[in-house]
């Protein structure tokens, strides 16, 4: 699935091209699945130009789950595009063994969203047992992981979600779910994780003195912290261990064929997606 220009979802086309050839120590991976990330929309419509400008046509897909050709190893990892295809090349140092307890294609939900949540909760939020945590955007792909990881750390978790996502957020272990369509939540929290675009400044009033406000979207004034996720195989491997131990589950809202990725983009722009959408190859 390649992006042939900047614009609406019609610039995405399923092309028949030769398989990539590994170079410089790379491995060839037969792809089982990739997953959609909302930042793909910003890449496609040009909002990220000046930050990310890949050569066109560009093969989408940052989340990779598949089997290494020649060894049969089941792996998962994040790549700089190319996973929305039958085959992809990857630096083996960026790949880790895929979880054994979930279908291989489903593991593609983990790298970008899961590692973003991991770094928000543990590295930047420093969530600890007994703290109160607000996950603003608990119904999203990152939010589902963030709720589970904060609960795993022993925190009391409140999450914002729409009515259609509330049940899934509770299933992740949220102690309280606030319907954001009724307005902002009340109270103050030790850690606020801001995972949706817009409204970040309003989150400052919800942080207790000495608390932490962490954003993966909006840039915030101090004491808020904005970060861009780091591609860290060690974090991904730790997350895989929690999945296999049953401490974190994958919230796969839909598994769809790769050919439907343009429709997924359209649905995302219309606000109709919840959780993670996996594209099977």
Phi and psi in degrees as GROMACS dihedral restraints (atoms count N, CA, C in turn):
[ dihedral_restraints ]
;  ai    aj    ak    al  type     phi  dphi    fc
    3     4     5     6     1  -116.6    20    10
    4     5     6     7     1   145.3    20    10
    6     7     8     9     1   -92.5    20    10
    7     8     9    10     1   120.7    20    10
    9    10    11    12     1  -100.0    20    10
   10    11    12    13     1    -1.2    20    10
   12    13    14    15     1   178.2    20    10
   13    14    15    16     1  -170.4    20    10
   15    16    17    18     1  -105.2    20    10
   16    17    18    19     1   136.5    20    10
   18    19    20    21     1   157.7    20    10
   19    20    21    22     1  -150.5    20    10
   21    22    23    24     1   -78.9    20    10
   22    23    24    25     1  -176.0    20    10
   24    25    26    27     1   -64.5    20    10
   25    26    27    28     1   -11.6    20    10
   27    28    29    30     1   -68.9    20    10
   28    29    30    31     1   -13.6    20    10
   30    31    32    33     1   -77.8    20    10
   31    32    33    34     1    -6.2    20    10
   33    34    35    36     1   -92.9    20    10
   34    35    36    37     1   128.0    20    10
   36    37    38    39     1  -138.7    20    10
   37    38    39    40     1   143.9    20    10
   39    40    41    42     1   -86.2    20    10
   40    41    42    43     1   111.7    20    10
   42    43    44    45     1  -109.8    20    10
   43    44    45    46     1   151.4    20    10
   45    46    47    48     1  -101.8    20    10
   46    47    48    49     1   107.2    20    10
   48    49    50    51     1  -132.1    20    10
   49    50    51    52     1   163.6    20    10
   51    52    53    54     1   -64.3    20    10
   52    53    54    55     1   152.0    20    10
   54    55    56    57     1   -64.2    20    10
   55    56    57    58     1   146.5    20    10
   57    58    59    60     1   -67.8    20    10
   58    59    60    61     1   156.5    20    10
   60    61    62    63     1  -110.9    20    10
   61    62    63    64     1   122.2    20    10
   63    64    65    66     1   -62.2    20    10
   64    65    66    67     1   142.9    20    10
   66    67    68    69     1  -138.1    20    10
   67    68    69    70     1   157.9    20    10
   69    70    71    72     1    56.2    20    10
   70    71    72    73     1    39.9    20    10
   72    73    74    75     1    88.5    20    10
   73    74    75    76     1     1.1    20    10
   75    76    77    78     1   -68.3    20    10
   76    77    78    79     1   163.5    20    10
   78    79    80    81     1  -118.7    20    10
   79    80    81    82     1   155.7    20    10
   81    82    83    84     1   -97.2    20    10
   82    83    84    85     1   128.3    20    10
   84    85    86    87     1  -116.2    20    10
   85    86    87    88     1   127.8    20    10
   87    88    89    90     1   -80.1    20    10
   88    89    90    91     1   115.0    20    10
   90    91    92    93     1   -79.1    20    10
   91    92    93    94     1   131.0    20    10
   93    94    95    96     1   -93.1    20    10
   94    95    96    97     1   -37.6    20    10
   96    97    98    99     1  -165.4    20    10
   97    98    99   100     1   158.1    20    10
   99   100   101   102     1  -130.5    20    10
  100   101   102   103     1  -177.7    20    10
  102   103   104   105     1  -142.1    20    10
  103   104   105   106     1   158.4    20    10
  105   106   107   108     1   -84.4    20    10
  106   107   108   109     1   136.5    20    10
  108   109   110   111     1  -122.6    20    10
  109   110   111   112     1   136.8    20    10
  111   112   113   114     1   -55.9    20    10
  112   113   114   115     1   -27.8    20    10
  114   115   116   117     1   -64.4    20    10
  115   116   117   118     1   -18.5    20    10
  117   118   119   120     1   -60.0    20    10
  118   119   120   121     1   -34.2    20    10
  120   121   122   123     1   -64.4    20    10
  121   122   123   124     1   -43.8    20    10
  123   124   125   126     1   -63.9    20    10
  124   125   126   127     1   -35.3    20    10
  126   127   128   129     1   -65.1    20    10
  127   128   129   130     1   -45.9    20    10
  129   130   131   132     1   -68.9    20    10
  130   131   132   133     1   -40.4    20    10
  132   133   134   135     1   -88.2    20    10
  133   134   135   136     1     0.6    20    10
  135   136   137   138     1    94.7    20    10
  136   137   138   139     1    -1.3    20    10
  138   139   140   141     1   -65.2    20    10
  139   140   141   142     1   -23.1    20    10
  141   142   143   144     1   -95.7    20    10
  142   143   144   145     1     5.2    20    10
  144   145   146   147     1   -62.8    20    10
  145   146   147   148     1   139.7    20    10
  147   148   149   150     1    95.7    20    10
  148   149   150   151     1   -21.4    20    10
  150   151   152   153     1  -107.7    20    10
  151   152   153   154     1   -50.2    20    10
  153   154   155   156     1  -132.6    20    10
  154   155   156   157     1   118.7    20    10
  156   157   158   159     1  -135.6    20    10
  157   158   159   160     1    83.3    20    10
  159   160   161   162     1   -72.1    20    10
  160   161   162   163     1   157.6    20    10
  162   163   164   165     1   -66.9    20    10
  163   164   165   166     1   138.4    20    10
  165   166   167   168     1  -103.2    20    10
  166   167   168   169     1   148.5    20    10
  168   169   170   171     1   -69.9    20    10
  169   170   171   172     1   144.9    20    10
  171   172   173   174     1  -115.7    20    10
  172   173   174   175     1   127.4    20    10
  174   175   176   177     1   -81.9    20    10
  175   176   177   178     1   121.8    20    10
  177   178   179   180     1   -72.7    20    10
  178   179   180   181     1   177.3    20    10
  180   181   182   183     1   104.5    20    10
  181   182   183   184     1   102.4    20    10
  183   184   185   186     1  -100.9    20    10
  184   185   186   187     1   -27.4    20    10
  186   187   188   189     1   -90.5    20    10
  187   188   189   190     1   127.5    20    10
  189   190   191   192     1  -126.3    20    10
  190   191   192   193     1   127.7    20    10
  192   193   194   195     1  -134.3    20    10
  193   194   195   196     1   129.0    20    10
  195   196   197   198     1  -177.7    20    10
  196   197   198   199     1  -162.0    20    10
  198   199   200   201     1  -122.6    20    10
  199   200   201   202     1   128.7    20    10
  201   202   203   204     1   -70.7    20    10
  202   203   204   205     1   124.3    20    10
  204   205   206   207     1   -63.8    20    10
  205   206   207   208     1   135.5    20    10
  207   208   209   210     1    94.9    20    10
  208   209   210   211     1   -29.1    20    10
  210   211   212   213     1  -116.8    20    10
  211   212   213   214     1   -25.5    20    10
  213   214   215   216     1    78.4    20    10
  214   215   216   217     1     6.1    20    10
  216   217   218   219     1   -66.1    20    10
  217   218   219   220     1   132.4    20    10
  219   220   221   222     1   -86.9    20    10
  220   221   222   223     1   120.9    20    10
  222   223   224   225     1  -132.9    20    10
  223   224   225   226     1   161.9    20    10
  225   226   227   228     1  -141.7    20    10
  226   227   228   229     1   147.5    20    10
  228   229   230   231     1  -179.4    20    10
  229   230   231   232     1   175.4    20    10
  231   232   233   234     1  -108.1    20    10
  232   233   234   235     1   134.1    20    10
  234   235   236   237     1  -124.4    20    10
  235   236   237   238     1   164.7    20    10
  237   238   239   240     1   -89.1    20    10
  238   239   240   241     1    60.6    20    10
  240   241   242   243     1    89.4    20    10
  241   242   243   244     1   159.3    20    10
  243   244   245   246     1   106.5    20    10
  244   245   246   247     1    -7.1    20    10
  246   247   248   249     1   -83.6    20    10
  247   248   249   250     1   -12.5    20    10
  249   250   251   252     1   -86.5    20    10
  250   251   252   253     1    62.2    20    10
  252   253   254   255     1  -161.7    20    10
  253   254   255   256     1   169.6    20    10
  255   256   257   258     1   -68.1    20    10
  256   257   258   259     1   -34.9    20    10
  258   259   260   261     1  -134.4    20    10
  259   260   261   262     1   149.6    20    10
  261   262   263   264     1  -142.4    20    10
  262   263   264   265     1   154.5    20    10
  264   265   266   267     1  -105.2    20    10
  265   266   267   268     1   149.9    20    10
  267   268   269   270     1  -152.8    20    10
  268   269   270   271     1   151.5    20    10
  270   271   272   273     1   -72.8    20    10
  271   272   273   274     1   119.9    20    10
  273   274   275   276     1   -60.4    20    10
  274   275   276   277     1   -22.1    20    10
  276   277   278   279     1   -67.9    20    10
  277   278   279   280     1   -17.8    20    10
  279   280   281   282     1   -96.0    20    10
  280   281   282   283     1     1.2    20    10
  282   283   284   285     1  -106.5    20    10
  283   284   285   286     1   146.1    20    10
  285   286   287   288     1  -131.0    20    10
  286   287   288   289     1   159.7    20    10
  288   289   290   291     1   -57.8    20    10
  289   290   291   292     1   135.3    20    10
  291   292   293   294     1   -71.9    20    10
  292   293   294   295     1   153.1    20    10
  294   295   296   297     1   -59.8    20    10
  295   296   297   298     1   142.1    20    10
  297   298   299   300     1   -86.7    20    10
  298   299   300   301     1   -11.8    20    10
  300   301   302   303     1   -99.6    20    10
  301   302   303   304     1     1.4    20    10
  303   304   305   306     1  -131.0    20    10
  304   305   306   307     1   156.2    20    10
  306   307   308   309     1   -56.1    20    10
  307   308   309   310     1   143.0    20    10
  309   310   311   312     1   -57.6    20    10
  310   311   312   313     1   -43.0    20    10
  312   313   314   315     1   -60.9    20    10
  313   314   315   316     1   -34.9    20    10
  315   316   317   318     1   -65.6    20    10
  316   317   318   319     1   -27.5    20    10
  318   319   320   321     1   -61.7    20    10
  319   320   321   322     1   -17.8    20    10
  321   322   323   324     1   -66.1    20    10
  322   323   324   325     1   -11.0    20    10
  324   325   326   327     1   -74.0    20    10
  325   326   327   328     1   -13.8    20    10
  327   328   329   330     1   -83.1    20    10
  328   329   330   331     1   -48.2    20    10
  330   331   332   333     1   -57.4    20    10
  331   332   333   334     1   -59.6    20    10
  333   334   335   336     1   -73.9    20    10
  334   335   336   337     1   -56.0    20    10
  336   337   338   339     1   -67.4    20    10
  337   338   339   340     1   -44.5    20    10
  339   340   341   342     1   -65.9    20    10
  340   341   342   343     1   -44.4    20    10
  342   343   344   345     1   -71.3    20    10
  343   344   345   346     1   -34.3    20    10
  345   346   347   348     1   -59.4    20    10
  346   347   348   349     1   -46.5    20    10
  348   349   350   351     1   -63.4    20    10
  349   350   351   352     1   -41.6    20    10
  351   352   353   354     1   -58.1    20    10
  352   353   354   355     1   -48.9    20    10
  354   355   356   357     1   -70.4    20    10
  355   356   357   358     1   -32.7    20    10
  357   358   359   360     1   -65.7    20    10
  358   359   360   361     1   -44.2    20    10
  360   361   362   363     1   -74.8    20    10
  361   362   363   364     1   -50.8    20    10
  363   364   365   366     1   -94.3    20    10
  364   365   366   367     1   -38.4    20    10
  366   367   368   369     1   -86.9    20    10
  367   368   369   370     1   -44.8    20    10
  369   370   371   372     1   -98.7    20    10
  370   371   372   373     1   -40.1    20    10
  372   373   374   375     1   -81.8    20    10
  373   374   375   376     1   -23.9    20    10
  375   376   377   378     1    47.9    20    10
  376   377   378   379     1    48.6    20    10
  378   379   380   381     1   -66.3    20    10
  379   380   381   382     1   134.8    20    10
  381   382   383   384     1  -132.6    20    10
  382   383   384   385     1   164.5    20    10
  384   385   386   387     1   -57.9    20    10
  385   386   387   388     1   138.0    20    10
  387   388   389   390     1    88.4    20    10
  388   389   390   391     1   -10.2    20    10
  390   391   392   393     1   -79.1    20    10
  391   392   393   394     1   161.4    20    10
  393   394   395   396     1  -102.5    20    10
  394   395   396   397     1   133.7    20    10
  396   397   398   399     1  -129.7    20    10
  397   398   399   400     1   134.8    20    10
  399   400   401   402     1  -108.2    20    10
  400   401   402   403     1   123.7    20    10
  402   403   404   405     1  -104.2    20    10
  403   404   405   406     1   104.1    20    10
  405   406   407   408     1   -86.5    20    10
  406   407   408   409     1   101.6    20    10
  408   409   410   411     1   112.4    20    10
  409   410   411   412     1    39.6    20    10
  411   412   413   414     1   -67.4    20    10
  412   413   414   415     1   -18.2    20    10
  414   415   416   417     1   -87.6    20    10
  415   416   417   418     1    -2.7    20    10
  417   418   419   420     1   -86.9    20    10
  418   419   420   421     1   177.1    20    10
  420   421   422   423     1   -63.1    20    10
  421   422   423   424     1   -43.7    20    10
  423   424   425   426     1   -70.7    20    10
  424   425   426   427     1   -40.8    20    10
  426   427   428   429     1   -60.6    20    10
  427   428   429   430     1   -38.9    20    10
  429   430   431   432     1   -60.1    20    10
  430   431   432   433     1   -41.1    20    10
  432   433   434   435     1   -70.9    20    10
  433   434   435   436     1   -39.9    20    10
  435   436   437   438     1   -62.4    20    10
  436   437   438   439     1   -41.8    20    10
  438   439   440   441     1   -59.7    20    10
  439   440   441   442     1   -46.7    20    10
  441   442   443   444     1   -66.3    20    10
  442   443   444   445     1   -40.5    20    10
  444   445   446   447     1   -69.9    20    10
  445   446   447   448     1   -38.5    20    10
  447   448   449   450     1   -65.5    20    10
  448   449   450   451     1   -38.4    20    10
  450   451   452   453     1   -65.7    20    10
  451   452   453   454     1   -39.3    20    10
  453   454   455   456     1   -61.8    20    10
  454   455   456   457     1   -31.6    20    10
  456   457   458   459     1   -77.0    20    10
  457   458   459   460     1    -9.3    20    10
  459   460   461   462     1    96.4    20    10
  460   461   462   463     1    16.5    20    10
  462   463   464   465     1   -87.2    20    10
  463   464   465   466     1   160.7    20    10
  465   466   467   468     1   -91.1    20    10
  466   467   468   469     1   120.4    20    10
  468   469   470   471     1  -113.6    20    10
  469   470   471   472     1   125.8    20    10
  471   472   473   474     1  -108.8    20    10
  472   473   474   475     1   137.9    20    10
  474   475   476   477     1  -131.3    20    10
  475   476   477   478     1   142.8    20    10
  477   478   479   480     1   -90.2    20    10
  478   479   480   481     1   145.1    20    10
  480   481   482   483     1  -163.9    20    10
  481   482   483   484     1   161.1    20    10
  483   484   485   486     1   -80.1    20    10
  484   485   486   487     1   163.5    20    10
  486   487   488   489     1   -56.4    20    10
  487   488   489   490     1   -34.3    20    10
  489   490   491   492     1   -74.3    20    10
  490   491   492   493     1   -17.4    20    10
  492   493   494   495     1  -101.2    20    10
  493   494   495   496     1    -9.6    20    10
  495   496   497   498     1   -59.0    20    10
  496   497   498   499     1   -43.1    20    10
  498   499   500   501     1   -62.9    20    10
  499   500   501   502     1   -42.8    20    10
  501   502   503   504     1   -64.8    20    10
  502   503   504   505     1   -38.4    20    10
  504   505   506   507     1   -66.2    20    10
  505   506   507   508     1   -39.9    20    10
  507   508   509   510     1   -63.6    20    10
  508   509   510   511     1   -38.1    20    10
  510   511   512   513     1   -63.4    20    10
  511   512   513   514     1   -26.5    20    10
  513   514   515   516     1   -75.5    20    10
  514   515   516   517     1   -10.6    20    10
  516   517   518   519     1   111.0    20    10
  517   518   519   520     1     6.1    20    10
  519   520   521   522     1   -60.0    20    10
  520   521   522   523     1   133.4    20    10
  522   523   524   525     1   -75.5    20    10
  523   524   525   526     1   -28.2    20    10
  525   526   527   528     1  -147.4    20    10
  526   527   528   529     1   143.4    20    10
  528   529   530   531     1  -124.1    20    10
  529   530   531   532     1   125.8    20    10
  531   532   533   534     1  -105.7    20    10
  532   533   534   535     1   127.8    20    10
  534   535   536   537     1   -75.8    20    10
  535   536   537   538     1   106.5    20    10
  537   538   539   540     1   -70.3    20    10
  538   539   540   541     1   -15.3    20    10
  540   541   542   543     1   -70.8    20    10
  541   542   543   544     1   -13.2    20    10
  543   544   545   546     1   -93.9    20    10
  544   545   546   547     1    -0.4    20    10
  546   547   548   549     1   120.8    20    10
  547   548   549   550     1   178.0    20    10
  549   550   551   552     1   -71.0    20    10
  550   551   552   553     1   156.0    20    10
  552   553   554   555     1   -70.4    20    10
  553   554   555   556     1   165.5    20    10
  555   556   557   558     1  -111.6    20    10
  556   557   558   559     1   170.3    20    10
  558   559   560   561     1    95.2    20    10
  559   560   561   562     1  -179.1    20    10
  561   562   563   564     1  -131.6    20    10
  562   563   564   565     1   150.4    20    10
  564   565   566   567     1  -132.5    20    10
  565   566   567   568     1   153.2    20    10
  567   568   569   570     1   -68.5    20    10
  568   569   570   571     1   -37.9    20    10
  570   571   572   573     1  -136.9    20    10
  571   572   573   574     1   131.1    20    10
  573   574   575   576     1  -117.8    20    10
  574   575   576   577     1   124.0    20    10
  576   577   578   579     1  -106.8    20    10
  577   578   579   580     1   113.1    20    10
  579   580   581   582     1   -99.3    20    10
  580   581   582   583     1   109.7    20    10
  582   583   584   585     1  -117.5    20    10
  583   584   585   586     1     8.0    20    10
  585   586   587   588     1  -122.0    20    10
  586   587   588   589     1   152.5    20    10
  588   589   590   591     1   -74.8    20    10
  589   590   591   592     1   137.1    20    10
  591   592   593   594     1    87.4    20    10
  592   593   594   595     1   149.9    20    10
  594   595   596   597     1    81.4    20    10
  595   596   597   598     1     8.8    20    10
  597   598   599   600     1   -63.2    20    10
  598   599   600   601     1   -37.7    20    10
  600   601   602   603     1   -59.7    20    10
  601   602   603   604     1   -34.0    20    10
  603   604   605   606     1   -69.4    20    10
  604   605   606   607     1   -16.2    20    10
  606   607   608   609     1   -74.7    20    10
  607   608   609   610     1   -21.8    20    10
  609   610   611   612     1   -58.7    20    10
  610   611   612   613     1   -36.1    20    10
  612   613   614   615     1   -70.3    20    10
  613   614   615   616     1   -12.6    20    10
  615   616   617   618     1   -96.1    20    10
  616   617   618   619     1     0.0    20    10
  618   619   620   621     1   -97.5    20    10
  619   620   621   622     1   129.9    20    10
  621   622   623   624     1   -67.0    20    10
  622   623   624   625     1   153.1    20    10
  624   625   626   627     1   -53.8    20    10
  625   626   627   628     1   129.1    20    10
  627   628   629   630     1    84.2    20    10
  628   629   630   631     1    -1.1    20    10
  630   631   632   633     1   -83.1    20    10
  631   632   633   634     1  -175.2    20    10
  633   634   635   636     1  -123.1    20    10
  634   635   636   637     1   135.8    20    10
  636   637   638   639     1  -118.5    20    10
  637   638   639   640     1   119.1    20    10
  639   640   641   642     1  -120.9    20    10
  640   641   642   643     1   128.3    20    10
  642   643   644   645     1  -122.4    20    10
  643   644   645   646     1   136.5    20    10
  645   646   647   648     1  -103.1    20    10
  646   647   648   649     1     1.3    20    10
  648   649   650   651     1  -122.4    20    10
  649   650   651   652     1   -75.0    20    10
  651   652   653   654     1   -77.3    20    10
  652   653   654   655     1   143.6    20    10
  654   655   656   657     1   -82.4    20    10
  655   656   657   658     1   129.1    20    10
  657   658   659   660     1  -120.5    20    10
  658   659   660   661     1   151.9    20    10
  660   661   662   663     1   -70.9    20    10
  661   662   663   664     1   157.6    20    10
  663   664   665   666     1   -57.3    20    10
  664   665   666   667     1   142.2    20    10
  666   667   668   669     1   -91.4    20    10
  667   668   669   670     1    13.3    20    10
  669   670   671   672     1   -66.6    20    10
  670   671   672   673     1   148.6    20    10
  672   673   674   675     1  -123.2    20    10
  673   674   675   676     1   125.4    20    10
  675   676   677   678     1  -107.0    20    10
  676   677   678   679     1   137.7    20    10
  678   679   680   681     1  -140.5    20    10
  679   680   681   682     1   156.2    20    10
  681   682   683   684     1  -107.8    20    10
  682   683   684   685     1   131.4    20    10
  684   685   686   687     1   -58.6    20    10
  685   686   687   688     1   139.8    20    10
  687   688   689   690     1   -97.3    20    10
  688   689   690   691     1   135.4    20    10
  690   691   692   693     1   -73.5    20    10
  691   692   693   694     1    99.7    20    10
  693   694   695   696     1  -125.4    20    10
  694   695   696   697     1   100.8    20    10
  696   697   698   699     1   -59.4    20    10
  697   698   699   700     1   -28.8    20    10
  699   700   701   702     1   -65.6    20    10
  700   701   702   703     1   -42.1    20    10
  702   703   704   705     1   -63.6    20    10
  703   704   705   706     1   -42.2    20    10
  705   706   707   708     1   -63.2    20    10
  706   707   708   709     1   -42.3    20    10
  708   709   710   711     1   -63.0    20    10
  709   710   711   712     1   -38.8    20    10
  711   712   713   714     1   -64.3    20    10
  712   713   714   715     1   -38.3    20    10
  714   715   716   717     1   -66.6    20    10
  715   716   717   718     1   -41.5    20    10
  717   718   719   720     1   -58.9    20    10
  718   719   720   721     1   -41.0    20    10
  720   721   722   723     1   -62.0    20    10
  721   722   723   724     1   -39.2    20    10
  723   724   725   726     1   -67.3    20    10
  724   725   726   727     1   -36.2    20    10
  726   727   728   729     1   -63.2    20    10
  727   728   729   730     1   -47.6    20    10
  729   730   731   732     1   -67.6    20    10
  730   731   732   733     1   -25.3    20    10
  732   733   734   735     1   -83.6    20    10
  733   734   735   736     1    -6.5    20    10
  735   736   737   738     1    83.4    20    10
  736   737   738   739     1     7.5    20    10
  738   739   740   741     1   -83.1    20    10
  739   740   741   742     1   -22.3    20    10
  741   742   743   744     1  -132.6    20    10
  742   743   744   745     1   132.6    20    10
  744   745   746   747     1  -114.4    20    10
  745   746   747   748     1   154.1    20    10
  747   748   749   750     1   -85.9    20    10
  748   749   750   751     1   127.0    20    10
  750   751   752   753     1   -94.4    20    10
  751   752   753   754     1    84.8    20    10
  753   754   755   756     1   -92.0    20    10
  754   755   756   757     1   103.3    20    10
  756   757   758   759     1   -73.2    20    10
  757   758   759   760     1   -30.8    20    10
  759   760   761   762     1  -159.6    20    10
  760   761   762   763     1   146.4    20    10
  762   763   764   765     1  -120.6    20    10
  763   764   765   766     1   117.8    20    10
  765   766   767   768     1  -129.8    20    10
  766   767   768   769     1   156.2    20    10
  768   769   770   771     1   -68.2    20    10
  769   770   771   772     1   152.5    20    10
  771   772   773   774     1   -56.7    20    10
  772   773   774   775     1   -33.3    20    10
  774   775   776   777     1   -60.8    20    10
  775   776   777   778     1   -19.5    20    10
  777   778   779   780     1   -90.9    20    10
  778   779   780   781     1     6.3    20    10
  780   781   782   783     1   -58.2    20    10
  781   782   783   784     1   -39.7    20    10
  783   784   785   786     1   -58.5    20    10
  784   785   786   787     1   -38.2    20    10
  786   787   788   789     1   -66.2    20    10
  787   788   789   790     1   -36.6    20    10
  789   790   791   792     1   -61.6    20    10
  790   791   792   793     1   -42.0    20    10
  792   793   794   795     1   -59.5    20    10
  793   794   795   796     1   -44.4    20    10
  795   796   797   798     1   -63.7    20    10
  796   797   798   799     1   -41.8    20    10
  798   799   800   801     1   -67.3    20    10
  799   800   801   802     1   -35.8    20    10
  801   802   803   804     1   -64.1    20    10
  802   803   804   805     1   -43.4    20    10
  804   805   806   807     1   -66.2    20    10
  805   806   807   808     1   -26.5    20    10
  807   808   809   810     1   -87.6    20    10
  808   809   810   811     1    -0.7    20    10
  810   811   812   813     1    75.3    20    10
  811   812   813   814     1    27.5    20    10
  813   814   815   816     1  -103.8    20    10
  814   815   816   817     1     5.1    20    10
  816   817   818   819     1   -97.3    20    10
  817   818   819   820     1   149.4    20    10
  819   820   821   822     1  -137.8    20    10
  820   821   822   823     1   146.7    20    10
  822   823   824   825     1    62.9    20    10
  823   824   825   826     1  -149.3    20    10
  825   826   827   828     1  -108.5    20    10
  826   827   828   829     1   138.5    20    10
  828   829   830   831     1  -107.0    20    10
  829   830   831   832     1   122.2    20    10
  831   832   833   834     1   -97.7    20    10
  832   833   834   835     1   136.5    20    10
  834   835   836   837     1  -105.2    20    10
  835   836   837   838     1   115.5    20    10
  837   838   839   840     1   -87.9    20    10
  838   839   840   841     1   147.2    20    10
